[in-house]
Amino acid sequence: MESGEVNVRGGELYDDEISLFDVASFLLRRRRVIVLSVLVFVLLTLPTVLTTKLEYRASASFLPHGGKQGGLAGAAGLAAQFGISMPSSGGSERSPAFYQELLESREILDGLVRDGVRVVTPTQETTVNLAEHFEIEGGTSAERGQVTRRRLVDVVEVSIGRETGIVSLGVQTDDAALSAAIAWALLDLISAFDLETRQSEASAERIFAEERLQQLQVELATVEDSLRVFLDENRQFSNSSQLTFQHDRLQRKVGMRQEVVTAMAQAYEQARIDEVRNTPVVTVIDEPEVPALPEPRGR
């Protein structure tokens, strides 16, 4: 049966399958066109591939510290048990997602744009202006800064380990030393930002705790005076159920106030410590290193 004819089987029509011989014959007849098309495509794309700059990726990872659970949070919890209302900051809990957004925020990236990046090599130390490095020209200083920040967003990649909560940071530029320097600068900036905000929160807590401690001490002195007056007026109260009940109630008030005053005094001392604490708030697991090899080129 010749090619192109139609067979009938089982009441259905179908075309003969194209054989490998037919495919090979077609390719042989069109071999010049195919080869010429491939050569033209290679010649058009090869210059672009060869002139594309090599990219170097520097990686780092860190583990954020959890927020503190003591301080005003503990004092407020104790006061709530006794029906005493006390505002609290609830600690400084910051999740890995917070640091992921912080690394991509304008607050952090503007620090790199404004101050530049210090690049240290075995032979020299320089400060790289990122706008100049990315060849951003024209417009006002603010406009160049915005464009530079967008370029930084493109070269910085942040991810979070689902089970471990470890934050991974990657920076990829056309300069190996610059990639590592940007990664180091980002780690320094988030540490400085986090430390400054925690100290600021601790300062506000210390001021509040100091004022509240003075108020609680006055309240404690008041209930203690009430108990003292009762004891002066009722030296023999154990035979009276009413007086015994009144004495126990005053005694409980004194004990409750004393516990709250103690907790607030501890919160005040903790806030004073946190206000001047300068310990790292993140634990760096993998430090950025200058990449020795570039990233593989795209096909």
C-alpha positions as CSV (number, residue, x, y, z in Angstrom):
1,M,0.0,0.0,0.0
2,E,1.4,3.4,-1.0
3,S,2.1,6.1,1.5
4,G,-0.9,8.4,2.2
5,E,-3.5,5.7,1.6
6,V,-6.0,5.0,4.4
7,N,-6.7,1.5,5.9
8,V,-9.9,0.4,7.4
9,R,-9.8,-1.9,10.5
10,G,-12.5,-2.5,13.0
11,G,-14.7,0.1,11.3
12,E,-12.2,2.9,12.0
13,L,-10.0,4.9,9.7
14,Y,-6.4,5.6,10.4
15,D,-3.3,6.9,8.6
16,D,-0.2,4.7,8.2
17,E,2.5,5.5,10.7
18,I,5.5,7.4,9.4
19,S,8.5,5.1,9.2
20,L,12.0,6.0,10.4
21,F,13.1,5.7,6.8
22,D,10.8,8.5,5.8
23,V,12.1,10.7,8.6
24,A,15.7,10.0,7.6
25,S,15.0,10.7,4.0
26,F,13.4,14.1,4.9
27,L,16.4,15.1,7.1
28,L,18.8,14.1,4.3
29,R,17.0,16.2,1.8
30,R,16.9,19.2,4.1
31,R,20.3,18.7,5.7
32,R,21.8,21.9,4.3
33,V,18.9,24.0,5.6
34,I,19.2,22.4,9.0
35,V,22.9,22.7,9.3
36,L,22.8,26.3,8.1
37,S,20.0,27.2,10.7
38,V,22.1,25.7,13.5
39,L,25.2,27.6,12.4
40,V,23.3,30.9,12.2
41,F,21.8,30.3,15.7
42,V,25.2,29.6,17.2
43,L,26.8,32.6,15.6
44,L,24.0,34.9,16.8
45,T,24.0,33.6,20.4
46,L,27.8,32.9,20.9
47,P,28.8,36.5,21.3
48,T,26.2,37.1,23.9
49,V,27.3,34.0,25.9
50,L,31.0,34.9,25.7
51,T,30.5,38.5,26.7
52,T,28.3,37.7,29.7
53,K,30.1,38.4,32.9
54,L,31.0,35.6,35.2
55,E,29.0,35.5,38.5
56,Y,30.4,34.6,41.9
57,R,28.2,33.5,44.7
58,A,29.0,34.0,48.4
59,S,26.9,32.1,51.0
60,A,26.4,32.5,54.7
61,S,23.9,31.2,57.3
62,F,22.9,32.2,60.8
63,L,20.5,31.2,63.6
64,P,18.5,34.0,65.2
65,H,18.2,34.0,69.0
66,G,14.7,33.7,70.5
67,G,13.2,36.5,72.5
68,K,13.5,36.8,76.2
69,Q,10.7,35.4,78.4
70,G,11.5,37.2,81.6
71,G,11.5,40.9,82.4
72,L,8.2,42.7,82.2
73,A,6.5,39.7,80.6
74,G,7.1,37.7,83.8
75,A,6.1,40.5,86.1
76,A,2.9,41.1,84.1
77,G,2.0,37.4,84.2
78,L,2.4,37.3,88.0
79,A,0.4,40.5,88.4
80,A,-2.4,39.1,86.3
81,Q,-2.8,36.1,88.6
82,F,-3.6,38.5,91.4
83,G,-6.0,40.6,89.2
84,I,-3.6,43.5,88.8
85,S,-3.4,44.9,85.3
86,M,0.1,45.7,84.0
87,P,1.2,46.4,80.4
88,S,4.0,44.4,79.0
89,S,6.0,44.3,75.8
90,G,5.8,40.5,75.7
91,G,9.5,40.1,75.1
92,S,11.4,40.6,71.8
93,E,10.5,37.4,70.0
94,R,11.7,37.6,66.4
95,S,11.2,34.7,64.0
96,P,13.4,33.7,61.2
97,A,10.9,35.2,58.8
98,F,11.5,38.5,60.5
99,Y,15.2,38.4,59.6
100,Q,14.3,37.3,56.0
101,E,12.2,40.4,55.5
102,L,14.8,42.5,57.4
103,L,17.6,41.5,55.0
104,E,15.5,42.6,52.0
105,S,14.1,45.8,53.7
106,R,14.9,49.4,52.7
107,E,16.3,50.0,56.2
108,I,19.1,47.5,55.7
109,L,19.8,47.9,52.0
110,D,20.0,51.6,52.2
111,G,22.9,51.2,54.6
112,L,24.9,49.5,51.9
113,V,23.8,52.1,49.3
114,R,24.7,55.0,51.5
115,D,27.9,53.9,53.1
116,G,29.2,51.5,50.4
117,V,30.8,48.1,51.0
118,R,34.3,47.7,52.5
119,V,36.1,45.1,50.4
120,V,39.3,43.6,51.9
121,T,41.8,41.7,49.7
122,P,45.3,40.4,50.4
123,T,46.7,43.4,48.7
124,Q,44.4,46.3,49.5
125,E,41.3,47.6,51.3
126,T,38.7,49.6,49.4
127,T,35.2,50.9,49.8
128,V,33.0,50.1,46.8
129,N,30.3,52.5,45.8
130,L,27.5,50.1,44.6
131,A,25.9,52.7,42.3
132,E,29.2,53.0,40.5
133,H,29.9,49.3,40.5
134,F,26.4,48.6,39.0
135,E,27.1,51.4,36.5
136,I,24.0,53.3,37.5
137,E,24.1,56.8,36.0
138,G,21.8,59.8,35.5
139,G,19.0,61.0,37.6
140,T,19.2,62.5,41.1
141,S,21.0,60.9,44.0
142,A,17.8,59.6,45.5
143,E,16.8,58.0,42.1
144,R,20.2,56.4,41.8
145,G,19.9,55.1,45.3
146,Q,16.5,53.5,44.6
147,V,17.8,51.8,41.4
148,T,20.9,50.5,43.3
149,R,18.6,49.1,46.1
150,R,16.6,47.3,43.4
151,R,19.8,45.8,42.0
152,L,20.7,44.6,45.5
153,V,17.4,42.9,45.8
154,D,18.2,41.0,42.6
155,V,21.7,39.9,43.8
156,V,20.7,38.9,47.4
157,E,18.8,35.7,48.1
158,V,17.4,34.7,51.5
159,S,15.8,31.4,52.5
160,I,14.8,29.7,55.7
161,G,15.2,26.1,56.7
162,R,11.7,24.7,57.3
163,E,12.7,22.4,60.1
164,T,15.8,24.1,61.6
165,G,14.8,27.8,61.2
166,I,18.3,28.6,60.0
167,V,18.4,31.6,57.7
168,S,20.6,31.2,54.6
169,L,22.0,34.2,52.8
170,G,23.4,34.2,49.2
171,V,24.9,37.1,47.3
172,Q,25.9,36.8,43.6
173,T,27.8,39.5,41.7
174,D,30.4,39.7,39.1
175,D,33.1,40.2,41.7
176,A,34.1,37.4,44.1
177,A,35.4,39.6,46.8
178,L,32.5,42.0,46.6
179,S,30.0,39.1,46.9
180,A,31.6,38.1,50.2
181,A,31.9,41.7,51.4
182,I,28.2,42.3,50.8
183,A,27.3,39.2,52.7
184,W,29.5,40.3,55.7
185,A,28.0,43.8,55.5
186,L,24.5,42.5,55.6
187,L,25.2,40.3,58.7
188,D,26.8,43.3,60.4
189,L,23.8,45.6,59.6
190,I,21.2,43.2,60.9
191,S,23.2,42.6,64.1
192,A,23.5,46.4,64.6
193,F,19.8,47.0,63.8
194,D,18.7,44.2,66.1
195,L,21.0,45.2,68.9
196,E,20.0,48.9,68.7
197,T,16.2,48.1,68.7
198,R,16.5,45.6,71.6
199,Q,18.4,48.2,73.7
200,S,15.9,50.8,72.8
201,E,13.1,48.5,73.9
202,A,15.0,47.7,77.1
203,S,15.4,51.4,77.8
204,A,11.7,52.0,77.5
205,E,11.0,48.9,79.7
206,R,13.5,50.2,82.3
207,I,11.8,53.6,82.5
208,F,8.3,52.0,82.9
209,A,9.5,49.4,85.4
210,E,11.1,52.1,87.5
211,E,8.0,54.2,87.6
212,R,5.7,51.2,88.2
213,L,8.0,49.9,91.0
214,Q,7.6,53.2,92.9
215,Q,3.8,53.0,92.5
216,L,3.7,49.4,93.7
217,Q,6.0,50.2,96.7
218,V,3.5,52.9,97.7
219,E,0.6,50.5,97.4
220,L,2.5,47.9,99.4
221,A,3.2,50.4,102.2
222,T,-0.6,51.3,102.2
223,V,-1.8,47.8,102.7
224,E,1.0,47.1,105.3
225,D,-0.2,50.2,107.2
226,S,-3.7,48.9,107.1
227,L,-2.6,45.6,108.6
228,R,-0.5,47.4,111.2
229,V,-3.5,49.5,112.3
230,F,-5.7,46.4,112.5
231,L,-3.2,44.6,114.7
232,D,-2.8,47.7,116.9
233,E,-6.6,47.9,117.4
234,N,-7.2,44.1,117.7
235,R,-4.5,42.5,119.7
236,Q,-6.8,39.5,120.6
237,F,-8.7,38.7,117.4
238,S,-8.4,34.9,117.3
239,N,-11.6,34.5,119.3
240,S,-13.7,36.4,116.7
241,S,-14.3,34.8,113.3
242,Q,-15.1,38.2,111.8
243,L,-11.8,39.7,113.0
244,T,-9.9,36.6,111.9
245,F,-11.4,36.8,108.5
246,Q,-10.5,40.5,108.2
247,H,-6.9,39.8,109.4
248,D,-6.4,37.0,106.8
249,R,-7.7,39.2,104.0
250,L,-5.3,42.0,104.9
251,Q,-2.5,39.5,105.2
252,R,-3.2,38.1,101.7
253,K,-3.2,41.6,100.3
254,V,0.2,42.3,101.8
255,G,1.6,39.0,100.5
256,M,0.2,39.6,97.0
257,R,1.6,43.1,96.8
258,Q,4.9,42.0,98.1
259,E,5.2,39.3,95.4
260,V,4.3,41.8,92.6
261,V,6.8,44.3,94.0
262,T,9.5,41.7,94.0
263,A,8.7,40.6,90.4
264,M,8.8,44.2,89.3
265,A,12.1,44.9,91.0
266,Q,13.5,41.9,89.2
267,A,12.1,43.2,85.9
268,Y,13.6,46.6,86.5
269,E,17.1,45.1,87.2
270,Q,16.8,42.9,84.0
271,A,15.8,45.9,81.9
272,R,18.8,47.8,83.2
273,I,21.1,44.8,82.1
274,D,19.4,44.5,78.7
275,E,19.7,48.3,78.2
276,V,23.5,48.0,78.1
277,R,23.8,44.4,76.8
278,N,25.9,44.2,73.6
279,T,26.1,40.4,73.0
280,P,25.4,39.1,69.5
281,V,21.7,38.5,68.7
282,V,22.4,36.0,65.9
283,T,24.7,33.1,65.8
284,V,26.6,32.9,62.5
285,I,26.9,29.3,61.4
286,D,28.6,29.6,58.0
287,E,30.7,32.7,57.6
288,P,30.9,34.3,54.1
289,E,33.9,33.2,52.1
290,V,35.3,34.7,48.8
291,P,34.1,32.2,46.2
292,A,37.0,30.6,44.3
293,L,35.0,29.5,41.2
294,P,32.3,31.3,39.3
295,E,28.8,30.0,38.9
296,P,28.2,27.8,35.8
297,R,27.1,29.7,32.8
298,G,23.6,29.2,31.5
299,R,23.3,27.1,28.4
